[in-house]
Amino acid sequence: MDPNGYWNPRHETLPRPHLEELQLTRLRAAVARARAAPGPQGRLLREAGVRPEDLTRLDDVRRIPFFTRDAWMDAQQAAPPYGGLTAAPPDAAVRRHLTSGTSGKQPLRVLDGPEDWEWISEMWCYAFWGFGVRPRDRVFLAFGYGSFIGFWGAHYACEKIGCLTLPGGNMTTETRLRQILDDEATVVCSTPTYALRLAQEARRLGIDLAAGPVGRVLLSGEPAGSIPATKRLIESEWGARTADTAGMTELGTVFMFECENRPGGGHIIEDNFLEEVVDPVTGEPVPYGRQGERVVTSFGRGFLPLLRYRTRDLVVRAPAGRCGCGRTWDLYDGGIRGRVDDMLLVRGTNVYPRAIEAVVREHPEIDEFQIHLYTRDGIREEIDVLIEVPGHRGTDGNLAARLAKSLGAAAGGLRVGVREVAAGSLPRFELKARRVRDERIVIGGGDTREATG
């Protein structure tokens, strides 16, 4: 580690040609591990005739077939519980985690060995150190510590750095706030939604968070962590700097982090991941500056190799020079911008929940919101945004009208209704927020049913 801002100064500042040589070497090793495994990824590689020695440049990664979440779930169902995906006997694992939810199907199950877990915490060290966290810090993790992998790796990274690590599992929101203050935590790790929930509870209790000890809030788990309006609101409530990170259970750890420069996007940890951005429909690569689907190949998780995994994350890649921190790693401009399957189709118009949140969070008087989709008179699709404004805090009586106008522009010109609901009536979330309630009636072929989401 380096006191000047780099956890791994040699790798974080490698000239691009040397970085690509490192990636190619690690890609060949990952292909060799996966090809030797009996599961679906090894079978895909063998059927495609992909051998490590045939990969002579990074572009050759496109010879590897895509691997998808559906294929992973199908493998689990065909050969439970792990689908034959591991490159080592399951008995050798020391950790088991689950994804947070899979829209009606069983969650994905992942296993890690001791070396994997060391690597997982190392990736989080890149993120913490890059955001300025040091051994003197006291880090509170506002996380439930269940089977979802969440901030587990972050916890061990903080210990590895030498921070006083404060686990926040099995606590009420009020108890977490009290511990943050009593232990004088200087860093809080949370989802963006829960960071705002903690701030709401602090107001209820008469606690001035902005006058408290927390100087940094590290966000993860939701695209909102890179929405400027959401970040500004969290920073205002906490009186602290925020930075976004992104990870996923399938990888076991964080793959992107925002450094102290906060250039409007997160650095890809390119010495440990080979990231591609492709057209979600054609699968063909897209250039810098154009939105596409993120495809990842992981180099560090030996127990569960993952090659060309289609994440369904929407990203826009930007060159490393966009940030002045000296890292040679490219960035995802605006972090994770959403998911391919999050897009809502309303009366033929694409609507993204992130765009809705970006507008709502410009109004700090709104405590919580929900997107409600429904069918009027069995024919017309409608979209409303429900908002909570406790005590009409700071409003001038025209909030709904102004918000509806801004939301219409963000939703491609659709009319978006705004309805104020009772304080505390909308769901609250500790982990990933689910703010879309879809109650549209689907009519076709004589079938009428209610779709929920």
Wavefront OBJ file of the C-alpha trace (Angstrom):
o trace
v 0.000 0.000 0.000
v 1.052 3.559 -0.737
v 0.330 6.648 1.384
v -0.031 8.701 -1.796
v -3.348 7.136 -2.702
v -2.681 3.767 -4.358
v -3.251 0.446 -2.653
v -1.206 -1.314 -5.365
v 0.881 1.478 -6.915
v 2.631 -0.760 -9.460
v -0.560 -2.152 -10.967
v -2.698 0.968 -10.640
v -0.248 3.032 -12.701
v 0.894 0.417 -15.247
v 1.239 1.842 -18.767
v -1.637 0.497 -20.891
v 0.549 -1.832 -23.021
v 1.936 -3.478 -19.852
v -1.528 -3.650 -18.293
v -2.843 -5.429 -21.397
v 0.051 -7.912 -21.255
v -0.878 -8.682 -17.639
v -4.543 -9.088 -18.578
v -3.694 -11.458 -21.438
v -1.536 -13.628 -19.176
v -4.298 -13.807 -16.592
v -6.949 -14.461 -19.243
v -5.042 -17.520 -20.460
v -4.760 -18.815 -16.895
v -8.500 -18.298 -16.299
v -9.366 -20.140 -19.528
v -7.115 -23.030 -18.531
v -8.875 -23.352 -15.141
v -12.358 -23.109 -16.615
v -11.625 -25.472 -19.507
v -10.459 -28.156 -17.074
v -13.663 -27.883 -15.010
v -16.545 -30.254 -15.811
v -19.331 -27.648 -15.639
v -21.081 -25.627 -18.355
v -18.320 -23.055 -18.833
v -15.704 -25.734 -19.414
v -18.054 -27.446 -21.849
v -18.650 -24.168 -23.736
v -14.900 -23.620 -24.082
v -14.242 -27.161 -25.288
v -17.115 -27.063 -27.782
v -15.896 -23.703 -29.141
v -12.349 -25.043 -29.419
v -10.921 -22.255 -27.245
v -7.511 -23.111 -25.782
v -5.269 -20.837 -23.670
v -2.424 -21.007 -26.186
v -4.707 -19.734 -28.961
v -5.291 -16.423 -27.173
v -2.566 -14.153 -28.552
v -4.191 -10.733 -28.030
v -6.942 -9.349 -25.829
v -9.411 -9.134 -28.701
v -9.297 -12.938 -28.804
v -11.515 -12.892 -25.719
v -14.407 -12.588 -28.183
v -13.757 -16.178 -29.252
v -15.063 -17.242 -25.829
v -18.857 -17.798 -25.797
v -20.946 -15.584 -23.530
v -22.123 -17.033 -20.221
v -25.450 -15.845 -18.801
v -27.383 -15.783 -15.565
v -30.057 -18.017 -17.109
v -27.424 -20.603 -18.039
v -26.093 -20.463 -14.476
v -29.542 -20.996 -12.968
v -30.311 -23.804 -15.415
v -27.053 -25.522 -14.413
v -27.982 -25.226 -10.710
v -31.390 -26.738 -11.327
v -29.970 -29.560 -13.431
v -27.169 -30.407 -10.970
v -28.052 -28.922 -7.565
v -26.885 -27.213 -5.531
v -23.931 -25.634 -7.393
v -24.452 -26.670 -10.999
v -21.013 -28.204 -11.472
v -19.526 -24.732 -11.923
v -16.746 -24.965 -9.365
v -13.160 -25.631 -10.400
v -12.485 -27.304 -7.033
v -14.429 -29.809 -4.914
v -17.248 -28.057 -2.976
v -15.889 -29.617 0.224
v -12.837 -27.352 -0.085
v -14.941 -24.173 0.191
v -14.918 -22.004 3.300
v -17.722 -19.558 2.367
v -21.162 -19.832 0.743
v -23.236 -16.853 -0.352
v -26.418 -16.187 -2.318
v -27.529 -13.459 -4.703
v -30.060 -11.048 -3.244
v -32.966 -12.095 -5.485
v -33.741 -13.442 -8.947
v -37.286 -12.365 -9.872
v -39.123 -15.534 -8.953
v -36.348 -18.070 -9.543
v -34.025 -19.518 -6.956
v -31.001 -17.358 -6.050
v -27.571 -18.145 -7.420
v -25.309 -19.996 -5.011
v -21.591 -19.246 -4.915
v -18.688 -20.865 -3.080
v -15.252 -19.532 -2.197
v -12.055 -21.096 -0.954
v -9.521 -19.454 1.413
v -7.482 -17.885 -1.399
v -10.646 -16.541 -3.024
v -11.677 -14.839 0.183
v -8.275 -13.201 0.504
v -8.680 -11.904 -3.060
v -12.221 -10.653 -2.381
v -11.060 -8.521 0.540
v -8.052 -7.301 -1.482
v -10.348 -5.888 -4.173
v -12.263 -3.949 -1.527
v -8.939 -2.595 -0.234
v -8.422 -0.934 -3.628
v -11.758 0.846 -3.149
v -11.301 1.938 0.469
v -7.712 3.095 0.057
v -8.554 4.884 -3.198
v -11.257 6.860 -1.376
v -8.829 7.929 1.335
v -9.687 5.445 4.111
v -6.655 4.786 6.330
v -5.795 2.670 9.420
v -6.787 5.516 11.764
v -10.404 5.355 10.532
v -13.343 3.757 12.328
v -15.628 2.129 9.770
v -19.276 1.294 10.442
v -20.919 -1.175 8.064
v -24.702 -0.618 7.963
v -25.406 -4.097 6.679
v -27.465 -7.078 7.831
v -24.686 -9.718 7.538
v -26.937 -12.395 6.029
v -26.220 -14.824 3.176
v -26.200 -11.985 0.592
v -22.527 -11.175 -0.007
v -23.087 -7.389 0.276
v -20.424 -5.762 2.452
v -18.890 -8.997 3.783
v -15.719 -8.458 1.746
v -15.651 -4.795 2.752
v -15.633 -5.819 6.424
v -12.509 -7.940 6.018
v -10.851 -5.302 3.845
v -11.223 -2.767 6.645
v -9.602 -5.176 9.078
v -6.812 -5.798 6.557
v -6.162 -2.056 6.229
v -6.072 -1.777 10.024
v -9.269 0.192 10.645
v -11.451 -0.278 13.691
v -14.262 -2.235 12.023
v -17.779 -1.835 13.422
v -20.297 -4.442 12.184
v -23.875 -3.144 12.077
v -25.821 -6.381 11.770
v -28.985 -7.267 13.722
v -29.700 -3.667 14.736
v -32.566 -1.257 14.286
v -31.905 1.921 12.331
v -31.961 3.929 15.560
v -29.446 1.579 17.225
v -27.131 1.875 14.242
v -27.253 5.645 14.449
v -26.465 5.562 18.159
v -23.478 3.277 17.584
v -22.146 5.467 14.765
v -22.163 8.405 17.165
v -21.049 6.540 20.309
v -18.090 4.897 18.536
v -17.309 8.080 16.597
v -17.294 6.277 13.256
v -15.462 8.281 10.597
v -16.621 6.148 7.642
v -20.022 4.581 6.972
v -20.652 1.884 4.333
v -24.214 1.642 3.084
v -26.512 1.464 0.108
v -27.560 4.940 -1.088
v -31.151 4.236 -0.050
v -30.176 3.238 3.463
v -27.835 6.209 3.869
v -30.877 8.416 3.268
v -32.983 6.261 5.591
v -30.422 6.770 8.380
v -30.565 10.517 7.742
v -34.367 10.501 7.986
v -34.182 8.657 11.305
v -31.573 11.115 12.555
v -33.931 14.003 11.830
v -36.733 12.239 13.698
v -34.463 11.815 16.714
v -33.176 15.378 16.565
v -29.635 14.267 15.673
v -27.507 16.599 13.540
v -25.577 14.109 11.393
v -23.708 16.860 9.578
v -22.141 17.893 12.899
v -21.117 14.311 13.679
v -17.852 12.409 13.218
v -18.535 10.792 9.812
v -16.366 12.280 7.073
v -16.861 9.689 4.341
v -19.822 7.588 3.181
v -18.924 4.736 0.853
v -21.905 3.640 -1.244
v -22.635 0.376 -3.016
v -25.441 -1.909 -4.106
v -27.540 0.448 -6.270
v -27.051 2.588 -9.401
v -28.176 5.566 -7.282
v -24.651 5.761 -5.854
v -23.562 7.558 -9.013
v -26.623 9.785 -9.498
v -25.330 13.330 -8.796
v -28.568 14.501 -7.135
v -28.646 11.478 -4.816
v -25.002 11.956 -3.866
v -25.505 15.659 -3.197
v -28.460 14.890 -0.955
v -26.510 12.280 1.041
v -23.545 14.642 1.383
v -25.805 17.438 2.583
v -27.515 15.226 5.171
v -24.287 13.672 6.470
v -21.881 16.578 6.013
v -19.534 14.020 4.451
v -17.927 13.116 1.138
v -19.440 10.202 -0.771
v -17.983 7.759 -3.267
v -19.607 5.016 -5.313
v -18.517 1.411 -5.712
v -20.054 -1.513 -7.573
v -19.757 -5.247 -7.065
v -21.759 -8.391 -7.653
v -22.210 -11.741 -5.947
v -21.285 -13.638 -9.100
v -17.825 -12.030 -8.932
v -17.674 -12.138 -5.148
v -16.425 -8.609 -4.776
v -16.168 -5.031 -5.985
v -14.982 -4.410 -9.561
v -15.253 -0.606 -9.753
v -14.568 2.223 -7.316
v -14.560 5.994 -7.235
v -11.270 7.523 -6.132
v -10.822 10.667 -4.037
v -10.825 12.799 -7.198
v -14.413 11.669 -7.808
v -14.335 12.223 -11.586
v -17.997 11.343 -12.114
v -17.340 7.668 -12.558
v -15.571 4.665 -11.077
v -12.229 3.110 -12.006
v -12.448 -0.469 -13.267
v -10.047 -2.736 -11.341
v -8.422 -3.755 -14.605
v -5.572 -5.833 -13.235
v -8.150 -8.309 -11.929
v -11.042 -7.977 -14.383
v -11.286 -7.836 -18.147
v -14.347 -5.725 -18.911
v -16.134 -5.363 -22.256
v -19.069 -3.164 -23.250
v -21.327 -4.677 -25.908
v -24.573 -3.884 -27.667
v -27.275 -5.640 -25.589
v -29.005 -6.913 -28.745
v -26.168 -7.842 -31.105
v -23.417 -8.616 -28.581
v -20.966 -6.601 -30.658
v -18.480 -4.270 -28.893
v -19.356 -0.577 -28.567
v -16.808 2.277 -28.373
v -15.936 4.693 -25.593
v -18.775 7.076 -24.804
v -21.616 4.823 -25.944
v -23.925 2.993 -23.550
v -23.922 -0.782 -23.665
v -24.081 -3.918 -21.580
v -21.197 -4.784 -19.308
v -19.527 -8.176 -19.884
v -16.925 -9.323 -17.361
v -14.172 -11.913 -17.134
v -12.790 -12.414 -13.634
v -9.156 -13.343 -13.018
v -9.008 -13.698 -9.244
v -11.700 -16.112 -8.142
v -10.133 -19.515 -8.626
v -12.918 -21.550 -7.039
v -15.544 -20.294 -9.470
v -14.111 -19.102 -12.822
v -16.311 -16.644 -14.677
v -15.627 -15.878 -18.335
v -17.511 -13.351 -20.483
v -20.440 -13.138 -18.093
v -23.286 -10.966 -19.351
v -24.124 -8.878 -16.310
v -27.111 -6.936 -17.801
v -25.562 -3.795 -16.268
v -25.719 -0.699 -18.468
v -22.472 1.300 -18.568
v -20.571 3.912 -20.582
v -16.814 3.367 -20.683
v -14.419 6.318 -20.546
v -10.603 6.391 -20.916
v -8.378 6.569 -17.845
v -7.222 10.097 -18.745
v -10.651 11.392 -17.729
v -9.375 11.306 -14.114
v -6.275 13.128 -12.911
v -5.425 10.655 -10.129
v -2.708 8.953 -12.183
v -4.394 5.562 -12.476
v -4.199 4.030 -15.925
v -7.448 2.102 -15.431
v -10.455 3.066 -17.503
v -13.662 4.292 -15.868
v -17.365 3.721 -16.109
v -18.744 7.210 -16.615
v -21.648 7.673 -14.215
v -21.024 4.254 -12.647
v -23.670 1.616 -13.287
v -26.427 3.449 -15.142
v -29.062 0.785 -14.689
v -29.836 -2.665 -15.958
v -31.049 -3.921 -19.308
v -33.966 -5.650 -17.583
v -34.832 -2.582 -15.421
v -36.135 -0.656 -18.396
v -39.873 -0.023 -18.230
v -41.883 0.100 -21.453
v -44.858 2.426 -20.994
v -47.074 3.201 -23.986
v -44.176 2.377 -26.310
v -41.693 4.643 -24.490
v -38.599 3.461 -22.628
v -38.464 4.682 -19.032
v -35.486 4.040 -16.734
v -35.946 4.082 -12.928
v -32.556 5.788 -12.554
v -33.804 8.750 -14.610
v -36.854 9.019 -12.332
v -34.683 8.965 -9.205
v -32.335 11.596 -10.624
v -35.301 13.995 -10.817
v -36.878 13.070 -7.476
v -33.610 13.498 -5.559
v -33.364 17.113 -6.706
v -36.086 17.703 -4.092
v -34.597 16.967 -0.637
v -37.984 17.466 1.033
v -39.099 14.102 -0.431
v -38.277 11.313 2.017
v -39.253 8.323 -0.124
v -40.832 7.549 -3.493
v -42.273 4.697 -5.533
v -42.956 4.238 -9.256
v -46.459 2.868 -9.772
v -47.487 1.355 -13.115
v -51.122 0.442 -13.656
v -53.844 0.160 -16.322
v -56.750 2.630 -16.430
v -60.128 1.336 -17.619
v -58.481 -1.904 -18.707
v -56.890 -0.123 -21.683
v -54.489 2.749 -21.003
v -51.124 2.277 -19.290
v -50.332 4.894 -16.673
v -47.245 5.796 -14.658
v -47.404 7.657 -11.345
v -44.705 8.565 -8.862
v -45.829 8.365 -5.246
v -43.947 10.659 -2.863
v -43.715 11.155 0.881
v -43.185 14.739 2.083
v -43.375 14.637 5.896
v -44.966 17.808 7.217
v -44.698 19.284 3.700
v -41.144 20.157 4.721
v -39.872 23.137 2.719
v -42.568 22.911 0.026
v -44.395 25.804 -1.584
v -47.540 23.904 -2.489
v -46.530 23.476 -6.137
v -44.116 20.576 -5.679
v -46.303 17.979 -7.391
v -46.856 20.134 -10.472
v -43.170 21.038 -10.812
v -42.089 17.458 -10.251
v -44.576 16.109 -12.798
v -43.220 18.484 -15.434
v -39.591 17.419 -14.793
v -40.513 13.738 -14.671
v -42.304 13.996 -18.007
v -39.113 15.264 -19.627
v -37.085 12.426 -18.007
v -39.637 9.858 -19.189
v -39.447 10.713 -22.856
v -42.423 13.053 -22.872
v -44.876 10.733 -21.131
v -47.380 12.221 -18.749
v -46.218 11.175 -15.275
v -48.658 11.623 -12.425
v -47.393 12.673 -8.992
v -49.338 11.718 -5.887
v -48.408 12.552 -2.315
v -49.005 9.718 0.158
v -48.921 9.527 3.937
v -45.530 9.744 5.641
v -44.168 6.276 6.397
v -46.566 4.489 4.038
v -44.006 3.496 1.387
v -41.570 0.578 1.866
v -38.134 1.165 3.394
v -35.029 -0.769 2.383
v -31.723 -1.684 3.983
v -30.190 -3.380 0.944
v -31.234 -2.939 -2.675
v -34.335 -0.799 -3.032
v -37.239 -2.057 -5.141
v -39.244 1.027 -5.952
v -41.218 -0.190 -8.979
v -44.751 -1.459 -8.368
v -46.092 -2.851 -11.631
v -49.816 -3.621 -11.543
v -50.559 -3.359 -15.243
v -53.142 -5.716 -16.716
v -51.664 -7.819 -19.520
v -54.242 -8.645 -22.161
v -53.506 -10.893 -25.120
v -54.701 -14.147 -26.573
v -57.654 -14.181 -24.181
v -55.384 -14.130 -21.138
v -55.758 -11.402 -18.527
v -53.448 -11.340 -15.540
v -51.820 -8.932 -13.148
v -48.091 -8.357 -13.482
v -46.248 -7.459 -10.282
v -42.680 -6.326 -9.815
l 1 2 3 4 5 6 7 8 9 10 11 12 13 14 15 16 17 18 19 20 21 22 23 24 25 26 27 28 29 30 31 32 33 34 35 36 37 38 39 40 41 42 43 44 45 46 47 48 49 50 51 52 53 54 55 56 57 58 59 60 61 62 63 64 65 66 67 68 69 70 71 72 73 74 75 76 77 78 79 80 81 82 83 84 85 86 87 88 89 90 91 92 93 94 95 96 97 98 99 100 101 102 103 104 105 106 107 108 109 110 111 112 113 114 115 116 117 118 119 120 121 122 123 124 125 126 127 128 129 130 131 132 133 134 135 136 137 138 139 140 141 142 143 144 145 146 147 148 149 150 151 152 153 154 155 156 157 158 159 160 161 162 163 164 165 166 167 168 169 170 171 172 173 174 175 176 177 178 179 180 181 182 183 184 185 186 187 188 189 190 191 192 193 194 195 196 197 198 199 200 201 202 203 204 205 206 207 208 209 210 211 212 213 214 215 216 217 218 219 220 221 222 223 224 225 226 227 228 229 230 231 232 233 234 235 236 237 238 239 240 241 242 243 244 245 246 247 248 249 250 251 252 253 254 255 256 257 258 259 260 261 262 263 264 265 266 267 268 269 270 271 272 273 274 275 276 277 278 279 280 281 282 283 284 285 286 287 288 289 290 291 292 293 294 295 296 297 298 299 300 301 302 303 304 305 306 307 308 309 310 311 312 313 314 315 316 317 318 319 320 321 322 323 324 325 326 327 328 329 330 331 332 333 334 335 336 337 338 339 340 341 342 343 344 345 346 347 348 349 350 351 352 353 354 355 356 357 358 359 360 361 362 363 364 365 366 367 368 369 370 371 372 373 374 375 376 377 378 379 380 381 382 383 384 385 386 387 388 389 390 391 392 393 394 395 396 397 398 399 400 401 402 403 404 405 406 407 408 409 410 411 412 413 414 415 416 417 418 419 420 421 422 423 424 425 426 427 428 429 430 431 432 433 434 435 436 437 438 439 440 441 442 443 444 445 446 447 448 449 450 451 452 453
